C-alpha cells in the first residue's frame, strides 16, 4: 500500500468517530503514557488536532507536575522548532491550523528526555506515517545522540501491519 493510500484509509477510519468519541478514546491512551513519563524532566509533546489523541489536558497536567514541556512551532515550509509551553495562554494558531507556542525556541543545550510523536499510522516495528510534510522526520533526524525516547501516540485503529518507509523516515521506540 502506498503512503497516500494509507493516509486516505486512516482518514476514513477517523471520520467514523465524533469528536466526543475520539476524546473518550484518548483517555486510556494518555493513561498508558503517564507511567512512561514519571522520570522524565523535559518532554516534547504536541498540541493535538481534532482528529488526534487529545493531549490538551495532559500537557497542562505535565506542566502542573513540574515538567518542562516543549511543543513544535512551524517556522518555514521545511522546519519546525521547539518552544516552551507555559500554559494555554501561551499558544496561538499557527501553520496548518495547529496551536503553537509563542515563546522563544528551546536552547540548543537543553536535553530532552521523551518526545511524544503523533502520526497517521504506526506499525509494530515503530515505523510511522505522518501527514506528508516531513516536519517530524526532518526534526527527529536532526537530533544528536543519545536520542530521547520516542513514543508514538495514536488510536488503536491507527496501528497497522506495515507502514511503508523510506530512508529518511524515523521510527519511534514504542507505540502507545
C-alpha positions in Angstrom: 0.0 0.0 0.0 1.3 3.5 -0.8 1.6 6.1 1.9 -1.1 8.2 0.2 -3.5 5.3 0.2 -2.8 4.5 3.9 -3.4 8.2 4.8 -6.7 8.1 3.0 -7.7 4.9 4.8 -6.9 6.3 8.2 -8.8 9.5 7.5 -11.8 7.3 6.6 -11.4 5.5 10.0 -11.2 8.8 11.8 -14.4 10.1 10.2 -16.4 7.2 11.7 -16.0 8.8 15.2 -17.4 12.0 16.6 -15.1 14.5 18.4 -16.5 13.4 21.7 -15.9 9.7 20.9 -12.2 10.5 20.0 -11.8 12.4 23.3 -13.1 9.4 25.1 -10.8 7.0 23.2 -7.9 9.3 24.1 -8.2 8.9 27.9 -6.9 5.3 28.2 -4.1 6.1 25.8 -3.0 9.0 27.9 -3.2 6.8 31.0 -0.8 4.3 29.3 1.7 7.1 28.5 1.8 8.6 32.1 3.9 5.9 33.7 6.5 6.2 30.9 7.0 9.9 31.7 7.3 9.5 35.5 11.1 10.0 35.5 11.2 12.4 32.6 12.0 16.1 33.2 11.9 17.6 29.8 9.2 16.4 27.4 8.4 17.3 23.9 4.6 16.9 23.2 2.2 18.1 20.6 -0.9 20.1 20.9 -3.4 17.8 19.3 -5.6 18.5 16.3 -9.3 17.4 16.5 -8.6 14.0 14.9 -5.6 13.1 17.0 -5.3 11.6 20.5 -6.3 14.6 22.7 -3.3 15.9 24.6 -4.6 19.3 25.7 -5.4 18.5 29.4 -2.5 16.1 29.6 0.0 18.8 28.6 -1.3 21.0 31.4 -1.0 18.1 33.8 2.6 17.7 32.9 3.2 21.4 33.4 1.5 21.3 36.8 3.7 18.3 37.8 6.7 20.4 37.3 7.8 19.0 33.9 9.4 21.2 31.3 7.2 20.9 28.2 8.1 22.0 24.7 5.8 22.0 21.7 6.6 22.3 18.0 6.2 25.5 16.1 6.4 25.6 12.3 8.8 28.3 11.2 9.1 27.6 7.4 8.0 25.2 4.8 10.7 22.8 5.8 11.4 23.4 9.5 9.8 23.3 12.9 11.4 24.4 16.2 10.5 23.6 19.8 9.2 26.3 22.0 8.4 26.2 25.7 4.8 25.7 26.7 3.8 27.7 29.7 0.0 27.3 29.5 -2.9 27.6 27.1 -2.5 31.4 27.1 1.0 31.0 25.5 -0.5 29.5 22.3 -1.6 31.0 19.0 -2.9 29.4 15.9 0.0 28.7 13.5 0.7 26.8 10.4 -2.0 24.3 9.3 -4.4 25.5 12.0 -2.2 24.0 14.8 -2.0 25.8 18.1 1.7 26.7 18.6 3.7 28.2 21.5 4.7 31.8 21.1 7.7 31.7 23.3 11.4 31.6 22.4 12.8 28.4 20.8 14.4 25.8 23.1 18.0 26.4 23.9 20.4 24.3 21.9 22.0 22.8 25.1 18.7 21.7 26.6 18.4 17.9 26.8 15.1 16.2 26.0 14.1 13.0 27.9 11.0 12.0 25.9 9.3 13.0 22.6 5.6 12.2 22.1 5.2 11.8 18.3 1.8 12.0 16.6 1.2 10.1 13.4 -1.4 9.0 10.9 -0.4 5.3 11.3 2.2 3.2 13.1 3.3 -0.4 12.8 4.7 -2.8 15.5 8.3 -2.1 14.4 7.8 1.6 15.2 7.5 2.8 11.6 5.5 6.0 11.4 3.4 7.6 8.7 3.0 11.3 9.2 0.7 13.7 7.4 3.1 14.0 4.5 5.0 17.3 5.0 8.1 15.6 6.7 8.4 18.0 9.6 8.8 15.3 12.3 11.2 13.2 10.2 13.5 16.1 9.5 13.3 17.2 13.1 13.9 13.8 14.6 16.6 13.0 12.1 18.5 16.1 13.2 18.6 15.2 16.9 22.1 14.4 18.3 22.9 11.2 20.1 21.8 10.0 22.6 18.4 10.4 21.1 15.5 10.8 23.6 12.9 8.1 23.9 10.4 8.4 21.0 6.8 7.5 21.9 4.4 7.2 19.0 0.9 8.2 20.1 -2.2 7.0 18.2 -5.6 5.4 18.4 -5.7 1.6 18.1 -7.3 1.8 14.7 -4.2 3.7 13.5 -2.0 0.7 14.2 -1.4 -1.2 11.0 0.5 -4.3 9.9 3.0 -2.4 7.7 3.8 1.3 7.3 5.6 1.9 4.0 9.0 3.5 4.7 11.7 5.5 3.0 15.3 6.0 4.1 14.5 9.5 5.6 11.7 8.1 7.8 12.5 8.0 11.6 11.0 5.2 13.7 9.7 5.5 17.2 10.8 3.3 20.1 7.3 2.4 21.3 3.8 2.9 20.1 1.0 3.6 22.6 
